[in-house]
C-alpha cells in the first residue's frame, strides 16, 4: 500500500499534485514490472487500485509498533486492487476527474 498527501507538508488541496505523484508512481511501478519480466524471463502481473478521500491514521501495536491507515478510502482501493484486471491501474471516478484535468489518459 502507498499513500500520498497524508500530512500538511505533502497535501496539496488546490493543485492536487500529491494525486499526480501517486498516479506517476503507479505507472512507474507498471513500467518496472515490464522491465523485470523482460529481463528475468518471468510473467509477474500486478493490479493497482487508486482512490482518494479521507483516512484515519495511527500507530498500532505495543511490541512492534506500525503506522497504518484505515477507512473507506483504503477499503475501496483494496477492493479495486483485488478485483481489478491484471497489468492495469483502476481508478475511481473522483480520481479520474482530477487526473483527466491534469492531462492523464
N, C-alpha and C positions, 0 to 999 in steps of 0.2 A: 504494500500500500504506500502511496505517496500522496502528500497534500501540499498545497501552497496557499499563501495568504493567511496563515494561522495567527499572525500577530501584527501589531501596528506597523512594524518595520517592513513587512512583506505584503501587507494587504493594500491593494490599490483600488479603492472604491470607485473612482471615476474612470480611470484608464483601463482598469481590469487587466493590467499587464501580468499579474500573477496567474491569471487563467491562460493567457497565451503561453506563458512559460511552462505551465503544466502540459498543455497540448503539444508544445515543441518537444518536451521531454518524452511524452508518449510516442511521438513519431520517431524520435531518435532511437528509442528502445526497439521499435519495429525494424528500423534500418539495421541496427546492430544484430538483431536476431537473424536477419537475412545473411549478413556477413558471416556470422558464426556457422550457419548451416552450409554456406558455400565452401567454407574453408575447413570444416570438420566432417563433411560428408554425413551430416545429421539432418533430421527433418523436425526440429523443435518447432512448436507452434505456441503462440501467445494470444491471449484475448485481453483487451483492456476496456474498462468501463470508466467514463468520466462524468462527473456530476458536480454541481455547485450548490452551495447553500450553507446554512449554519450547522455547526458541530459543537459538541461538548468535548473538552479535552482535559486530561489529567494524568496523574501518576497513580498507578495501581500496583500493589504488591509490597509486602513487608520484607521478604528475604531477597527478592530480585526485582526491585522497582523498575517499571517500564512506563514510558509515556505512551498514551494511546488516545485515539479519538473515537467518539461514538455519535450516533444519531441517525435519523432517517436519511440524511445525505450520504452517509457512509454505507448504510444498508442498500440503498438504491444502486450505488456504484458497484457494490459487491455482487448484487444480483445481475447487473448488466454484464459484469465480467463472467460470472458462472453460466449465464445463458447466451452469451454472445457468440458471434461467428469467429472461428479461429483466424488469426492473422488480420484482424480488423479492430478498429477503435470505435467503440459505440459511445455516443454522447446523448445526453438528454436534450430536449427541445430548448430549454433555457440556455444551456451551454452552447448549443449550436448557434443560437441567435447572436450571442456575444462573439463567437469565433467568426461567423459569417460577416459580421460588421467589420471585422479586422482583416477580411480577405481570405480567410481559410476556406477550403472546399471540402 
